[in-house]
Each structure stands twice: as C-alpha cells, then as structure tokens.
Amino acid sequence: MFLLDAVLTVEPNWSSLFIGESVTLTCDMKEGNDTDWEYRWKKDEVFIQYISNKYYNFKPILVKDSGRYQCSGFHRSSNHIKNSNIISLTVSGESSMFYHHDQQLLF
C-alpha cells in the first residue's frame, strides 16, 4: 500500500516566469522506480498528457502556458493512483533573450 502523496516541483523555482524561458515540472512519486509509474498531467483541471515520463517540459514557455498544474501517478503493478500538490505558473513579460542589433525578441 502506498501512503505518501506525489510531489510536484518546478525548476527554476522562481516567482516570476517570462516567455522564452525553459521550465520543467517534475512529478515525484516518492517511492519505487520511475518506470513503475504512468504519469498523467492536468492543467486547470483538464488532462493534457498521459505519459511514462515524470517530467513535463516547456521549451520555451509562453503566456498561454500560465495555469494550475497537477500530476497523478498510476502504479503499473498495484493500480494505485497518487495525486500531487498543485503548482500555479504565471508567465508574463517579454523574453530576456533578444538581439541587441535589431531589438527583435526571440520566442
């Protein structure tokens, strides 16, 4: 029996995210091997992806990626499901990467 909940973290763990940055969400089941689990990702209470990877990457992140994220893990052998905490991402502003020569933003 699994008693611990999953833990969702974000890297980088900044209070402000800007378009163009690389951001990774990590869903840690806190037990077993990563390959023992199937991962389900939700944004704003809607399933967006079902994969066998505990990482959800934004490369680059965009304003439309703002929202509340949560992951769930489905244990392959026991059929147990664990839900994570919710993380809110707010993406705003202009990219910090740009060409000085022509002042065009890179997205």
Backbone atoms as SQL, in Angstrom:
CREATE TABLE atoms (id INTEGER PRIMARY KEY, chain TEXT, resi INTEGER, resn TEXT, atom TEXT, x REAL, y REAL, z REAL);
INSERT INTO atoms VALUES
  (1, 'A', 1, 'MET', 'N', 0.843, -1.182, 0.000),
  (2, 'A', 1, 'MET', 'CA', 0.000, 0.000, 0.000),
  (3, 'A', 1, 'MET', 'C', 0.886, 1.242, 0.000),
  (4, 'A', 2, 'PHE', 'N', 0.492, 2.245, -0.777),
  (5, 'A', 2, 'PHE', 'CA', 1.236, 3.484, -0.880),
  (6, 'A', 2, 'PHE', 'C', 0.510, 4.574, -0.092),
  (7, 'A', 3, 'LEU', 'N', 1.209, 5.214, 0.816),
  (8, 'A', 3, 'LEU', 'CA', 0.577, 6.197, 1.683),
  (9, 'A', 3, 'LEU', 'C', 0.971, 7.637, 1.374),
  (10, 'A', 4, 'LEU', 'N', 2.123, 7.831, 0.784),
  (11, 'A', 4, 'LEU', 'CA', 2.602, 9.179, 0.514),
  (12, 'A', 4, 'LEU', 'C', 1.992, 9.732, -0.764),
  (13, 'A', 5, 'ASP', 'N', 1.711, 11.014, -0.787),
  (14, 'A', 5, 'ASP', 'CA', 1.250, 11.665, -1.997),
  (15, 'A', 5, 'ASP', 'C', 2.430, 12.004, -2.889),
  (16, 'A', 6, 'ALA', 'N', 2.147, 12.223, -4.146),
  (17, 'A', 6, 'ALA', 'CA', 3.174, 12.658, -5.088),
  (18, 'A', 6, 'ALA', 'C', 3.532, 14.117, -4.809),
  (19, 'A', 7, 'VAL', 'N', 4.746, 14.501, -5.199),
  (20, 'A', 7, 'VAL', 'CA', 5.193, 15.881, -5.007),
  (21, 'A', 7, 'VAL', 'C', 5.535, 16.478, -6.366),
  (22, 'A', 8, 'LEU', 'N', 4.888, 17.588, -6.695),
  (23, 'A', 8, 'LEU', 'CA', 5.136, 18.305, -7.936),
  (24, 'A', 8, 'LEU', 'C', 6.014, 19.508, -7.634),
  (25, 'A', 9, 'THR', 'N', 7.114, 19.645, -8.393),
  (26, 'A', 9, 'THR', 'CA', 8.019, 20.782, -8.232),
  (27, 'A', 9, 'THR', 'C', 8.241, 21.440, -9.587),
  (28, 'A', 10, 'VAL', 'N', 8.726, 22.668, -9.551),
  (29, 'A', 10, 'VAL', 'CA', 9.028, 23.415, -10.777),
  (30, 'A', 10, 'VAL', 'C', 10.469, 23.903, -10.712),
  (31, 'A', 11, 'GLU', 'N', 11.134, 23.844, -11.853),
  (32, 'A', 11, 'GLU', 'CA', 12.521, 24.314, -11.969),
  (33, 'A', 11, 'GLU', 'C', 12.640, 25.154, -13.229),
  (34, 'A', 12, 'PRO', 'N', 13.089, 26.374, -13.151),
  (35, 'A', 12, 'PRO', 'CA', 13.568, 27.040, -11.943),
  (36, 'A', 12, 'PRO', 'C', 12.402, 27.439, -11.044),
  (37, 'A', 13, 'ASN', 'N', 12.655, 27.483, -9.768),
  (38, 'A', 13, 'ASN', 'CA', 11.619, 27.781, -8.787),
  (39, 'A', 13, 'ASN', 'C', 11.587, 29.291, -8.534),
  (40, 'A', 14, 'TRP', 'N', 11.149, 30.029, -9.547),
  (41, 'A', 14, 'TRP', 'CA', 11.082, 31.483, -9.460),
  (42, 'A', 14, 'TRP', 'C', 9.643, 31.914, -9.303),
  (43, 'A', 15, 'SER', 'N', 9.437, 33.052, -8.672),
  (44, 'A', 15, 'SER', 'CA', 8.080, 33.568, -8.506),
  (45, 'A', 15, 'SER', 'C', 7.555, 34.169, -9.802),
  (46, 'A', 16, 'SER', 'N', 8.442, 34.629, -10.667),
  (47, 'A', 16, 'SER', 'CA', 8.035, 35.203, -11.948),
  (48, 'A', 16, 'SER', 'C', 8.689, 34.439, -13.088),
  (49, 'A', 17, 'LEU', 'N', 7.883, 34.027, -14.041),
  (50, 'A', 17, 'LEU', 'CA', 8.389, 33.357, -15.237),
  (51, 'A', 17, 'LEU', 'C', 8.135, 34.252, -16.438),
  (52, 'A', 18, 'PHE', 'N', 9.068, 34.270, -17.360),
  (53, 'A', 18, 'PHE', 'CA', 8.948, 35.120, -18.527),
  (54, 'A', 18, 'PHE', 'C', 8.966, 34.274, -19.791),
  (55, 'A', 19, 'ILE', 'N', 8.243, 34.742, -20.802),
  (56, 'A', 19, 'ILE', 'CA', 8.195, 34.000, -22.052),
  (57, 'A', 19, 'ILE', 'C', 9.614, 33.764, -22.567),
  (58, 'A', 20, 'GLY', 'N', 9.790, 32.590, -23.153),
  (59, 'A', 20, 'GLY', 'CA', 11.088, 32.247, -23.712),
  (60, 'A', 20, 'GLY', 'C', 11.962, 31.422, -22.801),
  (61, 'A', 21, 'GLU', 'N', 11.624, 31.334, -21.509),
  (62, 'A', 21, 'GLU', 'CA', 12.441, 30.561, -20.579),
  (63, 'A', 21, 'GLU', 'C', 12.139, 29.065, -20.706),
  (64, 'A', 22, 'SER', 'N', 13.084, 28.245, -20.308),
  (65, 'A', 22, 'SER', 'CA', 12.881, 26.798, -20.223),
  (66, 'A', 22, 'SER', 'C', 12.448, 26.468, -18.802),
  (67, 'A', 23, 'VAL', 'N', 11.338, 25.755, -18.680),
  (68, 'A', 23, 'VAL', 'CA', 10.770, 25.415, -17.382),
  (69, 'A', 23, 'VAL', 'C', 10.440, 23.929, -17.381),
  (70, 'A', 24, 'THR', 'N', 10.724, 23.253, -16.271),
  (71, 'A', 24, 'THR', 'CA', 10.433, 21.820, -16.142),
  (72, 'A', 24, 'THR', 'C', 9.632, 21.562, -14.885),
  (73, 'A', 25, 'LEU', 'N', 8.517, 20.853, -15.042),
  (74, 'A', 25, 'LEU', 'CA', 7.759, 20.342, -13.908),
  (75, 'A', 25, 'LEU', 'C', 8.209, 18.908, -13.667),
  (76, 'A', 26, 'THR', 'N', 8.379, 18.533, -12.404),
  (77, 'A', 26, 'THR', 'CA', 8.791, 17.180, -12.045),
  (78, 'A', 26, 'THR', 'C', 7.768, 16.588, -11.082),
  (79, 'A', 27, 'CYS', 'N', 7.284, 15.402, -11.426),
  (80, 'A', 27, 'CYS', 'CA', 6.304, 14.691, -10.606),
  (81, 'A', 27, 'CYS', 'C', 7.014, 13.523, -9.921),
  (82, 'A', 28, 'ASP', 'N', 7.222, 13.650, -8.618),
  (83, 'A', 28, 'ASP', 'CA', 7.967, 12.650, -7.863),
  (84, 'A', 28, 'ASP', 'C', 6.994, 11.811, -7.040),
  (85, 'A', 29, 'MET', 'N', 6.964, 10.509, -7.320),
  (86, 'A', 29, 'MET', 'CA', 6.070, 9.603, -6.602),
  (87, 'A', 29, 'MET', 'C', 6.595, 9.237, -5.221),
  (88, 'A', 30, 'LYS', 'N', 7.866, 9.515, -4.944),
  (89, 'A', 30, 'LYS', 'CA', 8.495, 9.298, -3.639),
  (90, 'A', 30, 'LYS', 'C', 8.641, 7.831, -3.246),
  (91, 'A', 31, 'GLU', 'N', 8.482, 6.929, -4.201),
  (92, 'A', 31, 'GLU', 'CA', 8.711, 5.516, -3.920),
  (93, 'A', 31, 'GLU', 'C', 8.756, 4.742, -5.221),
  (94, 'A', 32, 'GLY', 'N', 9.424, 3.608, -5.163),
  (95, 'A', 32, 'GLY', 'CA', 9.544, 2.780, -6.349),
  (96, 'A', 32, 'GLY', 'C', 10.429, 3.416, -7.396),
  (97, 'A', 33, 'ASN', 'N', 10.513, 2.768, -8.543),
  (98, 'A', 33, 'ASN', 'CA', 11.273, 3.290, -9.670),
  (99, 'A', 33, 'ASN', 'C', 10.378, 4.158, -10.532),
  (100, 'A', 34, 'ASP', 'N', 10.984, 5.116, -11.219),
  (101, 'A', 34, 'ASP', 'CA', 10.211, 5.977, -12.121),
  (102, 'A', 34, 'ASP', 'C', 9.447, 5.157, -13.149),
  (103, 'A', 35, 'THR', 'N', 10.035, 4.039, -13.584),
  (104, 'A', 35, 'THR', 'CA', 9.412, 3.209, -14.616),
  (105, 'A', 35, 'THR', 'C', 8.236, 2.391, -14.085),
  (106, 'A', 36, 'ASP', 'N', 8.012, 2.402, -12.768),
  (107, 'A', 36, 'ASP', 'CA', 6.861, 1.707, -12.179),
  (108, 'A', 36, 'ASP', 'C', 5.570, 2.491, -12.371),
  (109, 'A', 37, 'TRP', 'N', 5.685, 3.728, -12.827),
  (110, 'A', 37, 'TRP', 'CA', 4.542, 4.638, -12.852),
  (111, 'A', 37, 'TRP', 'C', 4.226, 5.129, -14.261),
  (112, 'A', 38, 'GLU', 'N', 2.939, 5.382, -14.504),
  (113, 'A', 38, 'GLU', 'CA', 2.467, 6.147, -15.660),
  (114, 'A', 38, 'GLU', 'C', 2.036, 7.499, -15.104),
  (115, 'A', 39, 'TYR', 'N', 2.336, 8.567, -15.821),
  (116, 'A', 39, 'TYR', 'CA', 2.080, 9.913, -15.317),
  (117, 'A', 39, 'TYR', 'C', 0.987, 10.592, -16.125),
  (118, 'A', 40, 'ARG', 'N', 0.084, 11.227, -15.413),
  (119, 'A', 40, 'ARG', 'CA', -0.996, 11.994, -16.038),
  (120, 'A', 40, 'ARG', 'C', -0.825, 13.442, -15.610),
  (121, 'A', 41, 'TRP', 'N', -0.897, 14.327, -16.583),
  (122, 'A', 41, 'TRP', 'CA', -0.695, 15.749, -16.331),
  (123, 'A', 41, 'TRP', 'C', -1.983, 16.509, -16.575),
  (124, 'A', 42, 'LYS', 'N', -2.315, 17.413, -15.640),
  (125, 'A', 42, 'LYS', 'CA', -3.505, 18.243, -15.777),
  (126, 'A', 42, 'LYS', 'C', -3.119, 19.714, -15.727),
  (127, 'A', 43, 'LYS', 'N', -3.804, 20.503, -16.535),
  (128, 'A', 43, 'LYS', 'CA', -3.701, 21.959, -16.472),
  (129, 'A', 43, 'LYS', 'C', -5.114, 22.490, -16.272),
  (130, 'A', 44, 'ASP', 'N', -5.310, 23.273, -15.232),
  (131, 'A', 44, 'ASP', 'CA', -6.624, 23.850, -14.930),
  (132, 'A', 44, 'ASP', 'C', -7.717, 22.781, -14.902),
  (133, 'A', 45, 'GLU', 'N', -7.411, 21.656, -14.240),
  (134, 'A', 45, 'GLU', 'CA', -8.349, 20.544, -14.014),
  (135, 'A', 45, 'GLU', 'C', -8.681, 19.725, -15.265),
  (136, 'A', 46, 'VAL', 'N', -7.956, 19.921, -16.356),
  (137, 'A', 46, 'VAL', 'CA', -8.190, 19.179, -17.598),
  (138, 'A', 46, 'VAL', 'C', -6.938, 18.362, -17.926),
  (139, 'A', 47, 'PHE', 'N', -7.114, 17.060, -18.213),
  (140, 'A', 47, 'PHE', 'CA', -5.968, 16.234, -18.581),
  (141, 'A', 47, 'PHE', 'C', -5.367, 16.729, -19.882),
  (142, 'A', 48, 'ILE', 'N', -4.049, 16.897, -19.882),
  (143, 'A', 48, 'ILE', 'CA', -3.360, 17.378, -21.077),
  (144, 'A', 48, 'ILE', 'C', -2.368, 16.371, -21.627),
  (145, 'A', 49, 'GLN', 'N', -1.931, 15.415, -20.798),
  (146, 'A', 49, 'GLN', 'CA', -0.961, 14.443, -21.288),
  (147, 'A', 49, 'GLN', 'C', -0.927, 13.224, -20.375),
  (148, 'A', 50, 'TYR', 'N', -0.730, 12.068, -20.992),
  (149, 'A', 50, 'TYR', 'CA', -0.607, 10.798, -20.270),
  (150, 'A', 50, 'TYR', 'C', 0.636, 10.119, -20.815),
  (151, 'A', 51, 'ILE', 'N', 1.704, 10.066, -19.996),
  (152, 'A', 51, 'ILE', 'CA', 2.989, 9.575, -20.480),
  (153, 'A', 51, 'ILE', 'C', 3.688, 8.743, -19.407),
  (154, 'A', 52, 'SER', 'N', 4.773, 8.104, -19.786),
  (155, 'A', 52, 'SER', 'CA', 5.561, 7.335, -18.824),
  (156, 'A', 52, 'SER', 'C', 6.794, 8.119, -18.395),
  (157, 'A', 53, 'ASN', 'N', 6.679, 9.439, -18.363),
  (158, 'A', 53, 'ASN', 'CA', 7.795, 10.317, -18.026),
  (159, 'A', 53, 'ASN', 'C', 7.371, 11.248, -16.899),
  (160, 'A', 54, 'LYS', 'N', 8.204, 11.366, -15.875),
  (161, 'A', 54, 'LYS', 'CA', 7.842, 12.209, -14.743),
  (162, 'A', 54, 'LYS', 'C', 8.146, 13.690, -14.962),
  (163, 'A', 55, 'TYR', 'N', 8.644, 14.037, -16.151),
  (164, 'A', 55, 'TYR', 'CA', 8.981, 15.423, -16.464),
  (165, 'A', 55, 'TYR', 'C', 8.017, 15.991, -17.503),
  (166, 'A', 56, 'TYR', 'N', 7.619, 17.237, -17.284),
  (167, 'A', 56, 'TYR', 'CA', 6.817, 17.967, -18.264),
  (168, 'A', 56, 'TYR', 'C', 7.584, 19.248, -18.567),
  (169, 'A', 57, 'ASN', 'N', 8.034, 19.390, -19.814),
  (170, 'A', 57, 'ASN', 'CA', 8.930, 20.482, -20.184),
  (171, 'A', 57, 'ASN', 'C', 8.244, 21.543, -21.028),
  (172, 'A', 58, 'PHE', 'N', 8.613, 22.785, -20.766),
  (173, 'A', 58, 'PHE', 'CA', 8.214, 23.917, -21.588),
  (174, 'A', 58, 'PHE', 'C', 9.500, 24.501, -22.167),
  (175, 'A', 59, 'LYS', 'N', 9.668, 24.395, -23.465),
  (176, 'A', 59, 'LYS', 'CA', 10.883, 24.923, -24.115),
  (177, 'A', 59, 'LYS', 'C', 10.504, 25.531, -25.460),
  (178, 'A', 60, 'PRO', 'N', 10.203, 26.786, -25.519),
  (179, 'A', 60, 'PRO', 'CA', 10.159, 27.761, -24.430),
  (180, 'A', 60, 'PRO', 'C', 8.758, 27.843, -23.830),
  (181, 'A', 61, 'ILE', 'N', 8.661, 28.449, -22.659),
  (182, 'A', 61, 'ILE', 'CA', 7.353, 28.669, -22.046),
  (183, 'A', 61, 'ILE', 'C', 6.722, 29.921, -22.648),
  (184, 'A', 62, 'LEU', 'N', 5.400, 29.900, -22.781),
  (185, 'A', 62, 'LEU', 'CA', 4.655, 31.006, -23.377),
  (186, 'A', 62, 'LEU', 'C', 3.579, 31.475, -22.403),
  (187, 'A', 63, 'VAL', 'N', 3.012, 32.639, -22.658),
  (188, 'A', 63, 'VAL', 'CA', 1.964, 33.179, -21.793),
  (189, 'A', 63, 'VAL', 'C', 0.797, 32.207, -21.694),
  (190, 'A', 64, 'LYS', 'N', 0.464, 31.529, -22.803),
  (191, 'A', 64, 'LYS', 'CA', -0.660, 30.582, -22.803),
  (192, 'A', 64, 'LYS', 'C', -0.420, 29.375, -21.886),
  (193, 'A', 65, 'ASP', 'N', 0.814, 29.172, -21.450),
  (194, 'A', 65, 'ASP', 'CA', 1.134, 28.076, -20.533),
  (195, 'A', 65, 'ASP', 'C', 0.833, 28.422, -19.074),
  (196, 'A', 66, 'SER', 'N', 0.428, 29.649, -18.804),
  (197, 'A', 66, 'SER', 'CA', 0.045, 30.027, -17.446),
  (198, 'A', 66, 'SER', 'C', -1.141, 29.174, -17.007),
  (199, 'A', 67, 'GLY', 'N', -1.140, 28.758, -15.755),
  (200, 'A', 67, 'GLY', 'CA', -2.255, 27.977, -15.250),
  (201, 'A', 67, 'GLY', 'C', -1.868, 27.177, -14.025),
  (202, 'A', 68, 'ARG', 'N', -2.809, 26.339, -13.586),
  (203, 'A', 68, 'ARG', 'CA', -2.615, 25.495, -12.396),
  (204, 'A', 68, 'ARG', 'C', -2.349, 24.073, -12.869),
  (205, 'A', 69, 'TYR', 'N', -1.193, 23.528, -12.490),
  (206, 'A', 69, 'TYR', 'CA', -0.761, 22.206, -12.938),
  (207, 'A', 69, 'TYR', 'C', -0.770, 21.206, -11.786),
  (208, 'A', 70, 'GLN', 'N', -1.111, 19.971, -12.142),
  (209, 'A', 70, 'GLN', 'CA', -1.096, 18.870, -11.186),
  (210, 'A', 70, 'GLN', 'C', -0.743, 17.602, -11.939),
  (211, 'A', 71, 'CYS', 'N', -0.067, 16.688, -11.268),
  (212, 'A', 71, 'CYS', 'CA', 0.222, 15.393, -11.875),
  (213, 'A', 71, 'CYS', 'C', -0.373, 14.286, -11.018),
  (214, 'A', 72, 'SER', 'N', -0.612, 13.165, -11.660),
  (215, 'A', 72, 'SER', 'CA', -1.072, 11.958, -10.982),
  (216, 'A', 72, 'SER', 'C', -0.194, 10.816, -11.457),
  (217, 'A', 73, 'GLY', 'N', 0.032, 9.870, -10.580),
  (218, 'A', 73, 'GLY', 'CA', 0.797, 8.691, -10.944),
  (219, 'A', 73, 'GLY', 'C', -0.056, 7.448, -10.798),
  (220, 'A', 74, 'PHE', 'N', 0.010, 6.598, -11.799),
  (221, 'A', 74, 'PHE', 'CA', -0.714, 5.327, -11.808),
  (222, 'A', 74, 'PHE', 'C', 0.326, 4.224, -11.724),
  (223, 'A', 75, 'HIS', 'N', 0.337, 3.483, -10.608),
  (224, 'A', 75, 'HIS', 'CA', 1.329, 2.432, -10.411),
  (225, 'A', 75, 'HIS', 'C', 0.955, 1.224, -11.272),
  (226, 'A', 76, 'ARG', 'N', 1.890, 0.796, -12.118),
  (227, 'A', 76, 'ARG', 'CA', 1.614, -0.253, -13.113),
  (228, 'A', 76, 'ARG', 'C', 1.208, -1.597, -12.502),
  (229, 'A', 77, 'SER', 'N', 1.811, -1.994, -11.379),
  (230, 'A', 77, 'SER', 'CA', 1.516, -3.328, -10.840),
  (231, 'A', 77, 'SER', 'C', 0.396, -3.330, -9.797),
  (232, 'A', 78, 'SER', 'N', 0.275, -2.267, -9.021),
  (233, 'A', 78, 'SER', 'CA', -0.739, -2.259, -7.959),
  (234, 'A', 78, 'SER', 'C', -2.020, -1.520, -8.346),
  (235, 'A', 79, 'ASN', 'N', -1.972, -0.771, -9.465),
  (236, 'A', 79, 'ASN', 'CA', -3.105, 0.052, -9.921),
  (237, 'A', 79, 'ASN', 'C', -3.446, 1.183, -8.955),
  (238, 'A', 80, 'HIS', 'N', -2.526, 1.489, -8.038),
  (239, 'A', 80, 'HIS', 'CA', -2.727, 2.580, -7.090),
  (240, 'A', 80, 'HIS', 'C', -2.492, 3.916, -7.795),
  (241, 'A', 81, 'ILE', 'N', -3.261, 4.925, -7.422),
  (242, 'A', 81, 'ILE', 'CA', -3.122, 6.268, -8.001),
  (243, 'A', 81, 'ILE', 'C', -2.735, 7.247, -6.905),
  (244, 'A', 82, 'LYS', 'N', -1.743, 8.087, -7.206),
  (245, 'A', 82, 'LYS', 'CA', -1.313, 9.143, -6.287),
  (246, 'A', 82, 'LYS', 'C', -1.455, 10.485, -6.987),
  (247, 'A', 83, 'ASN', 'N', -1.965, 11.477, -6.283),
  (248, 'A', 83, 'ASN', 'CA', -2.119, 12.825, -6.820),
  (249, 'A', 83, 'ASN', 'C', -1.131, 13.773, -6.157),
  (250, 'A', 84, 'SER', 'N', -0.657, 14.725, -6.919),
  (251, 'A', 84, 'SER', 'CA', 0.310, 15.691, -6.398),
  (252, 'A', 84, 'SER', 'C', -0.386, 16.948, -5.891),
  (253, 'A', 85, 'ASN', 'N', 0.435, 17.795, -5.302),
  (254, 'A', 85, 'ASN', 'CA', 0.032, 19.162, -4.990),
  (255, 'A', 85, 'ASN', 'C', -0.190, 19.911, -6.308),
  (256, 'A', 86, 'ILE', 'N', -0.765, 21.086, -6.233),
  (257, 'A', 86, 'ILE', 'CA', -1.000, 21.936, -7.410),
  (258, 'A', 86, 'ILE', 'C', 0.018, 23.067, -7.408),
  (259, 'A', 87, 'ILE', 'N', 0.578, 23.335, -8.591),
  (260, 'A', 87, 'ILE', 'CA', 1.508, 24.456, -8.763),
  (261, 'A', 87, 'ILE', 'C', 0.909, 25.421, -9.771),
  (262, 'A', 88, 'SER', 'N', 0.896, 26.695, -9.411),
  (263, 'A', 88, 'SER', 'CA', 0.419, 27.730, -10.330),
  (264, 'A', 88, 'SER', 'C', 1.596, 28.364, -11.041),
  (265, 'A', 89, 'LEU', 'N', 1.511, 28.414, -12.362),
  (266, 'A', 89, 'LEU', 'CA', 2.532, 29.080, -13.169),
  (267, 'A', 89, 'LEU', 'C', 1.926, 30.334, -13.775),
  (268, 'A', 90, 'THR', 'N', 2.627, 31.437, -13.635),
  (269, 'A', 90, 'THR', 'CA', 2.215, 32.688, -14.260),
  (270, 'A', 90, 'THR', 'C', 3.360, 33.158, -15.143),
  (271, 'A', 91, 'VAL', 'N', 3.070, 33.240, -16.427),
  (272, 'A', 91, 'VAL', 'CA', 4.084, 33.629, -17.406),
  (273, 'A', 91, 'VAL', 'C', 3.705, 34.991, -17.954),
  (274, 'A', 92, 'SER', 'N', 4.641, 35.916, -17.902),
  (275, 'A', 92, 'SER', 'CA', 4.343, 37.262, -18.381),
  (276, 'A', 92, 'SER', 'C', 5.602, 37.931, -18.887),
  (277, 'A', 93, 'GLY', 'N', 5.407, 39.136, -19.371),
  (278, 'A', 93, 'GLY', 'CA', 6.529, 39.961, -19.774),
  (279, 'A', 93, 'GLY', 'C', 7.168, 39.544, -21.066),
  (280, 'A', 94, 'GLU', 'N', 8.248, 40.206, -21.357),
  (281, 'A', 94, 'GLU', 'CA', 8.997, 39.940, -22.575),
  (282, 'A', 94, 'GLU', 'C', 10.143, 38.999, -22.264),
  (283, 'A', 95, 'SER', 'N', 10.566, 38.296, -23.274),
  (284, 'A', 95, 'SER', 'CA', 11.703, 37.404, -23.124),
  (285, 'A', 95, 'SER', 'C', 12.935, 38.201, -22.753),
  (286, 'A', 96, 'SER', 'N', 13.768, 37.608, -21.925),
  (287, 'A', 96, 'SER', 'CA', 15.024, 38.266, -21.571),
  (288, 'A', 96, 'SER', 'C', 16.084, 38.049, -22.641),
  (289, 'A', 97, 'MET', 'N', 15.753, 37.241, -23.641),
  (290, 'A', 97, 'MET', 'CA', 16.691, 36.984, -24.736),
  (291, 'A', 97, 'MET', 'C', 16.275, 37.804, -25.947),
  (292, 'A', 98, 'PHE', 'N', 17.160, 38.617, -26.442),
  (293, 'A', 98, 'PHE', 'CA', 16.851, 39.380, -27.641),
  (294, 'A', 98, 'PHE', 'C', 18.137, 39.757, -28.345),
  (295, 'A', 99, 'TYR', 'N', 17.976, 40.133, -29.609),
  (296, 'A', 99, 'TYR', 'CA', 19.113, 40.620, -30.376),
  (297, 'A', 99, 'TYR', 'C', 19.281, 42.104, -30.089),
  (298, 'A', 100, 'HIS', 'N', 20.455, 42.495, -29.656),
  (299, 'A', 100, 'HIS', 'CA', 20.715, 43.916, -29.422),
  (300, 'A', 100, 'HIS', 'C', 20.747, 44.674, -30.740),
  (301, 'A', 101, 'HIS', 'N', 21.195, 44.021, -31.795),
  (302, 'A', 101, 'HIS', 'CA', 21.378, 44.703, -33.076),
  (303, 'A', 101, 'HIS', 'C', 20.069, 45.222, -33.645),
  (304, 'A', 102, 'ASP', 'N', 19.047, 44.353, -33.712),
  (305, 'A', 102, 'ASP', 'CA', 17.804, 44.801, -34.336),
  (306, 'A', 102, 'ASP', 'C', 16.635, 44.870, -33.343),
  (307, 'A', 103, 'GLN', 'N', 16.908, 44.560, -32.065),
  (308, 'A', 103, 'GLN', 'CA', 15.911, 44.661, -31.000),
  (309, 'A', 103, 'GLN', 'C', 14.697, 43.761, -31.203),
  (310, 'A', 104, 'GLN', 'N', 14.833, 42.684, -31.957),
  (311, 'A', 104, 'GLN', 'CA', 13.725, 41.751, -32.129),
  (312, 'A', 104, 'GLN', 'C', 13.770, 40.712, -31.022),
  (313, 'A', 105, 'LEU', 'N', 12.604, 40.406, -30.480),
  (314, 'A', 105, 'LEU', 'CA', 12.528, 39.402, -29.431),
  (315, 'A', 105, 'LEU', 'C', 12.592, 38.011, -30.033),
  (316, 'A', 106, 'LEU', 'N', 13.209, 37.116, -29.329),
  (317, 'A', 106, 'LEU', 'CA', 13.212, 35.704, -29.704),
  (318, 'A', 106, 'LEU', 'C', 12.176, 34.985, -28.848),
  (319, 'A', 107, 'PHE', 'N', 11.363, 34.174, -29.477),
  (320, 'A', 107, 'PHE', 'CA', 10.373, 33.388, -28.733),
  (321, 'A', 107, 'PHE', 'C', 10.642, 31.940, -28.943);
